């Protein structure tokens, strides 16, 4: 038989009234002598735990500071113990008291302590396990929500709470959305996303440690793995709680068309990022120059590439610019880079001797490769000097280009000074003619 509108409106009120009556009965029961004794015992144990924690916490902190050689997981576990020391001591005290009172008195004389002990133990376990969630805001929400549900379970109120949440509902098409369904979906999605994140991080670490996979393919595999894991977690979570994904598919198609027009640049950068990872044109660690930007690639993102320059600036270059622009990759196919510098000497100096001295000076500079011998050529006869080009090779462009050019110029200066070779500069001669001032 279908429920009437009146029944659907009165059901939540009946549940609330029932919960209110139970809460009133529970509060009145606290006034009974044995219940009051149990509350007093719990408060006394809490006070003892507080005092003990205040005494032991500084000593435990000082002891942990001396454990420098411990593994990271053991140190993190002890830090959690230090932060939850008060609750840990309270749980360690209350359960022996519950057991002793259960053996010496009737069960009704210790049932409140049993409830308090279960709630304290549940809070301790939830607080420890929730540390696996890195997002602080999400961790607090899950911690409070799970503890509330555990409290309802201990008090045998889960059925009434579920009925109350399920009564607040609305229908969208053929799907009925209630607060209970939304809560289930949120909890399940959170657990699945946390699991997907854990698997993603573990797999990413294994992929990065594999030297047989190139850096660009490592980034691509990690991104694909993240998309698959998070997408599977989202779909499985919705299907598990009974959400029909047929309408969602149609809606996502319509939204996709709208986003395609409004977010063309974003989509272009995403596609360009995939192309960069597939063709391996750039990868983390490469030295590139684009327009006035010169630096090495720190990371490849879904929307941009992070390039760190020699002065510590980090440029976030959109992926589309790297696809459409002219990029110089100094370490794409190999790590060898040839550099050119220009200089001039006086016409009175022997050009054969100048070339020999320039090559020897370049060979003596650190980072200049000796097996790829430097060469020097005459490139022209200028107004004041004979012009030369000196070419040499390096294999570490990440060490900088300007500094190595400067070192070679200094080596040339010292070599020319030692061998009496002059570097001319333009000179102008001004003659004053007789009668020019009239």
Secondary structure, DSSP 8 states (H G I E B T S, - for coil): ----HHHHHHHHHHHHHHHHHHHHHHHHHTTSHHHHHHHHHHHHHHHHHHHHHHHHHHHHHHHHHT-TTS-HHHHHHHHHHHHTHHHHHHHHHHHHHHHHHHHHS-GGGTHHHHHHHHHHHHHHHHHHHGGG---HHHHHHHHHHHHHHHHHHHTT-HHHHHHHHHHSEEEETTEEEEHHHHHHHHHHHHHHHHHHHHHHHHHHHHHHT-TTS-HHHHHHHHHHHHHHHHHHHHHHHHHHTT--HHHHHHHHHHHHHHHHHHTHHHHHHHHHHHHHHHHTSS-TT-EEEETTEEEEEEEE-SSEEEEEETTS-EEEEEHHHHHHS--EETTSS-S-EEEEEEEEE-TTS-HHHHHHHHHHHHHTSTTS-SSS--EEEEEEE-SSSEEEEEEEEES-GGG-SHHHHHHHHHHHHHHHHHHT-------------TTTT-
